Amino acid sequence: MESGLLMMSAGERERVAVVREMADRRLSRKAGAERLGISVRQAKRVLRNWRDAGDAGLVSRQRGRVSPRRLKDEALVRILGLLEGAYRGFGPTLAAEKLGERDAIKVSRETIRRLQIEHGLWRPRQRRGGKAHPLRERRARFGELIQIDGSPHDWFEGRGPRCSLIVFIDDATGRLTDLRFAPTETTRVYLEALRAHVLAHGRPFALYSDRHGIFRVNAKDAAGGDGRTEFGRVAERLGIELICATTPQAKGRVERANQTLQDRLVKEMRLEGISSMEEAQAFAPRFMDMWNARFAVQPRDAAPAHRPWAQDVNALDDVLARREDRVLSKTLTFRCGGTLYCVKTTGPGTALRGARVSLLHYLDGTMQVRYKDRTLAFTAFHATPTPVKIEDEKTLNARVDAIIAQIAVSHPKTRPPVPRGCG
């Protein structure tokens, strides 16, 4: 008896003590059942098993048996080979999904987690203690609030250039509405993403961004201008409110999406062999479908908040175009971007001398000259050197990478110096 007790679990030893009390009638069947957390009928059956086989009758009969769900040796070898090869660096959840989708191996993520930890293929992330930020409740309808952000990252894991990913995600559903790869974050890239969003879904009520200079004039002593950026003017023309967050935590939906994208999207592009922005952009719609099927939720209110764009695509391109005003000289010329342009007319054009015209710079790089309701023909005939472009913290890496690539092409035998360690 005592040797049997040593092989029992703590729960089984406690059960033996309660059953002995019931057998000695020091404890009623009802009280014993309550202490064991079972029914009275089950307590009687447990007592009968103990009287028939002693303490061994209370030991689980499954102990020592091989689970029928245990992985076979050949399946285990195959899974470990994939985890060390194609799925190296994958987290347990993503690895389990890909094993089911691509290799028809149905296995739980906890099994994958155990195997990865045992073989040193994955380490649980240490959660850092810090200030807790209260979660804001999602908006009620799809299209009430679209969070936007850019994520500079080595998206191709060295197979291609570093670049930024522009992310549009709905606050109410967690649904991705646009992904756009670009060398750096620029107003033009954000406007291209906004154009795609409006054409696909309509105009949202509001856009939620950080306080980058693309969205907000940050100069405290700005003497001129209307206090808005070009992106802000476009949002106003579309009737979309532009809201700038005060902290990264305030726009947590898109920040958390960026972290997940830097894991899942990077791994998906590795499996697809994608190594350029063009290939990644072609893959983006398919990945968004996968993301939305996996992570998007239903809004509390099914009524859509987007307002449809009722005009044609050309009208939308006009709204998105950057605008400048110029005054024509007596010879009907004007300057823009270091180039001198001349308006072409069929007559003398005296009515256009000193006229104020609007320049519309479209996303495709073309330009139109508008005077009232007319589009004027023009030609360029003289260009002057342009000043060196100013870079900020979000465009500096792309600029340096471009310089390194240019040096590598012009001087293939020259390698960039390897920085020495501090130790």
C-alpha positions in Angstrom: 0.0 0.0 0.0 2.6 2.5 1.1 4.8 1.8 -2.0 1.7 2.4 -4.1 1.1 5.7 -2.5 4.6 6.9 -3.4 3.8 6.3 -7.1 0.6 8.3 -6.9 0.1 12.0 -7.7 -0.8 14.4 -5.0 -4.5 14.4 -6.2 -4.7 10.7 -6.1 -3.2 10.5 -2.6 -5.8 13.0 -1.4 -8.5 10.9 -3.0 -7.2 7.8 -1.1 -7.4 9.7 2.2 -11.0 10.8 1.5 -12.1 7.3 0.4 -10.6 5.7 3.5 -12.6 8.1 5.7 -15.8 7.1 3.8 -14.9 3.4 4.2 -14.5 3.9 7.9 -17.8 5.8 8.0 -16.1 8.9 9.4 -17.3 10.8 6.4 -20.6 10.5 4.6 -20.9 9.7 0.9 -22.3 13.2 0.2 -19.6 15.0 2.2 -16.9 12.9 0.5 -18.3 13.6 -2.9 -18.2 17.3 -2.2 -14.6 17.2 -1.1 -13.6 15.2 -4.2 -15.7 17.5 -6.5 -17.7 14.6 -7.9 -21.3 13.4 -7.7 -22.5 11.0 -4.9 -23.0 8.3 -7.5 -19.5 8.6 -8.7 -18.2 8.7 -5.1 -19.9 5.3 -4.5 -18.2 3.9 -7.6 -14.8 5.2 -6.5 -15.3 3.5 -3.1 -16.3 0.2 -4.7 -13.1 0.3 -6.9 -11.0 0.9 -3.8 -12.6 -2.0 -1.9 -11.9 -4.3 -4.9 -8.3 -3.3 -5.8 -7.1 -1.2 -2.9 -5.2 2.0 -3.5 -4.3 0.8 -7.0 -7.9 1.0 -7.9 -7.8 4.8 -7.7 -4.8 5.2 -10.0 -5.7 6.3 -13.5 -5.7 3.4 -16.0 -4.4 5.7 -18.7 -1.1 6.1 -16.9 1.8 4.6 -18.9 -0.2 4.2 -22.0 0.9 5.9 -25.3 -1.6 8.5 -26.4 -3.4 7.6 -29.6 -2.8 11.2 -30.7 0.9 11.0 -30.3 2.9 12.0 -33.4 4.4 9.1 -35.3 8.2 9.1 -35.6 8.2 9.8 -39.3 5.8 12.7 -38.9 7.9 14.1 -36.1 11.0 14.0 -38.3 9.2 15.7 -41.1 7.9 18.5 -38.9 11.3 19.1 -37.3 12.8 19.3 -40.8 10.3 21.9 -41.8 10.7 23.9 -38.6 14.5 23.9 -39.1 14.2 24.7 -42.8 11.4 26.4 -44.5 9.7 27.6 -41.3 12.9 28.6 -39.4 12.2 31.7 -37.3 8.4 31.2 -37.4 6.4 31.5 -34.2 4.4 28.5 -33.0 1.0 29.9 -34.2 2.2 30.8 -37.7 4.2 27.6 -38.1 1.2 25.5 -37.2 -0.9 27.4 -39.7 1.6 27.0 -42.5 2.1 23.3 -41.7 -1.7 22.8 -42.2 -2.0 25.0 -45.3 1.1 24.1 -47.3 2.0 20.6 -46.0 -1.3 19.1 -44.9 0.0 18.4 -41.4 -2.6 19.1 -38.7 -0.8 19.8 -35.5 -1.6 22.1 -32.6 0.4 25.3 -32.0 1.2 24.1 -28.4 2.8 20.9 -29.9 4.8 23.1 -32.2 5.8 25.4 -29.3 7.0 22.5 -27.3 9.1 21.1 -30.2 10.6 24.5 -31.0 11.6 25.1 -27.4 13.0 21.5 -26.9 15.2 21.9 -30.1 16.2 25.5 -29.5 14.2 26.8 -32.5 12.1 29.4 -30.6 12.4 31.3 -27.4 9.4 32.7 -25.6 9.4 36.5 -25.7 10.1 38.1 -22.4 7.4 40.5 -21.5 8.7 43.8 -20.3 7.1 45.4 -17.4 6.0 48.9 -18.0 3.2 51.4 -17.9 -0.2 49.9 -18.7 -2.1 51.8 -21.3 -5.9 51.4 -21.1 -7.5 50.0 -24.3 -9.8 52.2 -26.2 -13.0 50.6 -27.4 -13.2 50.0 -31.2 -15.3 52.3 -33.2 -18.7 51.0 -34.1 -18.7 51.0 -37.9 -16.4 50.2 -40.7 -15.0 53.4 -42.1 -15.5 55.7 -39.1 -11.8 55.8 -38.4 -8.9 54.5 -40.5 -5.5 54.4 -38.8 -2.5 55.0 -41.1 1.2 54.6 -40.5 4.5 53.8 -42.2 6.8 51.0 -41.1 10.4 51.1 -42.2 11.9 47.6 -42.0 14.1 45.1 -43.7 11.0 43.5 -45.3 13.0 41.2 -47.7 15.5 40.0 -45.0 18.5 41.2 -47.1 17.2 39.7 -50.4 16.2 43.2 -51.5 16.5 46.9 -50.4 15.1 48.1 -47.1 11.9 50.0 -47.6 8.8 51.3 -45.9 5.3 49.8 -45.8 2.4 52.1 -45.7 -0.5 50.6 -43.7 -4.2 51.5 -43.7 -6.2 49.6 -41.1 -9.8 50.1 -40.0 -10.3 50.8 -36.3 -13.7 49.0 -36.0 -12.8 45.7 -37.6 -9.0 45.5 -37.7 -9.3 45.0 -41.5 -6.4 46.0 -43.7 -7.7 48.3 -46.5 -4.3 49.0 -48.2 -0.7 48.0 -48.1 1.8 50.0 -50.1 5.6 49.4 -50.4 7.8 52.5 -51.0 11.5 53.4 -50.6 10.5 56.0 -47.9 7.4 57.6 -46.4 6.3 60.5 -48.6 3.2 62.5 -49.2 2.8 61.0 -52.6 2.8 57.4 -51.3 0.2 58.2 -48.7 -1.9 59.9 -51.3 -1.6 56.8 -53.6 -2.8 54.6 -50.7 -5.6 57.0 -50.0 -6.7 57.0 -53.6 -6.8 53.1 -53.6 -8.8 53.2 -50.4 -11.4 55.7 -51.7 -11.9 53.8 -54.9 -12.3 50.5 -53.1 -14.4 51.5 -50.1 -15.3 55.2 -50.3 -14.4 58.2 -48.1 -13.9 57.4 -44.4 -15.0 59.8 -41.7 -11.5 60.3 -40.3 -7.9 59.3 -40.7 -5.7 58.8 -37.6 -2.0 59.3 -38.0 1.1 60.3 -36.1 2.6 63.8 -36.0 5.0 63.4 -38.9 5.5 66.4 -41.1 3.5 64.7 -43.9 0.3 65.2 -41.8 1.0 68.2 -39.5 3.0 71.4 -39.7 5.3 71.0 -36.7 7.2 74.4 -37.0 6.1 76.5 -34.1 7.2 79.7 -35.7 5.9 79.2 -39.2 5.3 82.6 -40.6 3.4 81.8 -43.8 1.1 79.2 -45.3 -2.4 78.1 -44.2 -1.1 75.8 -41.4 -1.9 72.6 -43.3 0.3 70.1 -45.1 -0.5 69.0 -48.7 -2.0 65.8 -47.3 -4.1 67.8 -44.9 -5.4 69.9 -47.8 -6.3 66.8 -49.8 -8.1 65.3 -46.8 -10.1 68.6 -46.4 -11.1 68.6 -50.1 -12.3 65.0 -49.7 -14.2 65.9 -46.5 -12.1 63.6 -44.3 -11.1 64.7 -40.9 -7.3 64.3 -40.2 -6.5 63.5 -36.6 -2.9 63.3 -35.3 -2.2 61.1 -32.2 -0.1 62.5 -29.3 1.6 59.1 -28.6 2.3 55.9 -30.4 0.2 54.0 -27.9 -2.8 56.2 -28.8 -2.9 54.6 -32.3 -2.2 51.1 -30.9 -4.3 49.3 -33.6 -1.9 50.2 -36.4 1.2 49.9 -34.2 0.3 46.4 -33.2 -0.5 45.6 -36.8 3.0 46.8 -37.8 4.6 44.4 -35.3 2.5 41.5 -36.6 3.2 42.4 -40.3 7.0 42.5 -39.6 6.6 38.9 -38.5 3.9 37.3 -40.7 4.4 39.3 -43.9 8.1 38.9 -43.8 7.8 35.1 -43.4 5.1 34.9 -46.1 7.3 36.8 -48.6 10.2 34.5 -47.7 8.1 31.4 -48.6 7.0 33.1 -51.9 10.6 34.0 -52.8 9.7 37.7 -53.0 12.7 40.0 -53.1 11.6 43.4 -54.6 9.0 46.1 -53.9 7.3 45.3 -57.2 6.8 41.7 -56.4 5.8 42.6 -52.8 3.2 45.0 -54.1 1.7 42.4 -56.4 1.5 40.0 -53.5 -0.1 42.6 -51.1 -3.8 42.1 -52.2 -3.5 38.3 -51.6 -1.9 38.8 -48.2 -4.6 41.3 -47.2 -7.2 38.7 -48.0 -5.4 36.2 -45.8 -5.0 38.8 -43.0 -8.6 39.9 -43.0 -9.8 36.3 -43.0 -7.6 35.6 -40.0 -7.8 38.7 -37.9 -10.7 41.0 -39.0 -13.8 41.1 -36.7 -17.3 42.1 -37.3 -18.2 45.7 -36.4 -20.7 46.4 -33.7 -22.9 48.2 -36.2 -23.1 46.6 -39.7 -24.1 49.9 -41.4 -21.1 51.1 -43.4 -19.7 54.5 -42.6 -17.8 55.1 -45.8 -19.3 57.7 -48.1 -19.1 56.5 -51.8 -17.1 58.5 -54.3 -19.8 59.6 -56.7 -17.6 61.1 -59.4 -15.2 59.5 -61.9 -11.5 58.6 -61.4 -10.3 61.8 -63.2 -12.2 63.9 -60.7 -10.6 62.1 -57.8 -7.1 62.6 -59.4 -7.9 66.3 -59.5 -8.7 66.3 -55.8 -5.5 64.4 -55.0 -3.3 66.7 -57.2 -0.9 69.1 -55.4 -1.7 72.7 -56.3 0.4 75.8 -56.8 -0.4 79.3 -58.0 1.7 81.2 -60.5 1.4 84.5 -62.2 2.2 84.5 -65.9 4.8 87.0 -67.1 4.3 89.3 -70.1 5.8 86.6 -72.3 3.4 84.0 -70.7 6.1 82.2 -68.8 6.3 80.8 -65.3 8.8 78.9 -63.2 8.2 75.6 -61.3 10.8 73.2 -59.8 13.7 75.0 -61.4 12.3 74.9 -64.9 10.9 77.7 -67.0 7.7 77.0 -68.8 5.8 78.9 -71.5 2.1 78.8 -72.1 1.2 78.1 -75.7 -1.7 80.0 -77.3 -3.1 80.3 -80.8 -3.5 84.1 -80.7 -1.5 86.9 -79.2 -2.5 85.8 -75.7 -2.6 89.4 -74.3 -5.5 88.4 -72.0 -3.2 85.9 -70.2 -0.5 88.4 -69.4 -0.3 88.7 -65.6 -3.0 86.1 -65.2 -3.0 83.9 -62.1 -3.0 80.2 -63.0 -3.1 77.0 -60.9 -0.6 74.2 -61.4 -2.0 70.7 -60.7 0.7 68.1 -60.0 -0.7 64.6 -60.4 0.4 61.5 -58.7 1.7 60.0 -61.9 4.1 62.9 -62.3 2.3 64.9 -64.9 1.3 68.5 -64.5 -1.6 70.6 -65.8 -2.0 74.4 -66.0 -5.5 75.7 -65.2 -6.8 79.2 -65.8 -10.4 79.5 -64.6 -12.1 76.5 -66.3 -9.6 76.1 -69.1 -6.6 73.8 -69.3 -3.7 75.6 -70.9 -1.1 73.9 -73.1 2.5 74.7 -72.2 6.1 73.7 -73.0 9.3 73.6 -71.0 12.4 75.2 -72.5 14.9 75.9 -69.8 15.9 74.1 -66.6 18.2 75.3 -63.7 20.0 73.1 -61.1 17.8 72.1 -58.2 19.0 72.3 -54.6 20.1 69.2 -52.7 17.1 67.4 -51.2 16.7 67.6 -47.4 16.2 64.2 -45.6 14.5 63.5 -42.3 14.8 60.5 -39.9 12.3 58.5 -42.0 14.1 59.0 -45.3 17.7 59.0 -44.3 18.2 55.2 -44.3 16.8 54.9 -47.9 19.1 57.7 -49.0 22.2 56.1 -47.6 21.2 52.7 -49.0 20.9 54.3 -52.4 24.4 55.8 -52.1 25.8 52.4 -51.1 24.1 50.7 -54.1 25.4 53.4 -56.5 29.0 53.0 -55.2 28.7 49.2 -55.5 27.6 49.5 -59.2 30.3 52.1 -60.1 33.1 50.4 -58.1 32.2 46.7 -57.8 35.6 45.9 -56.1 35.0 48.5 -53.3 33.3 47.2 -50.2 31.9 49.4 -47.5 34.0 49.4 -44.4 33.0 47.1 -41.6 32.5 48.9 -38.3 34.7 47.8 -35.5 33.3 46.7 -32.2 33.7 48.7 -29.0 35.1 45.8 -27.1 
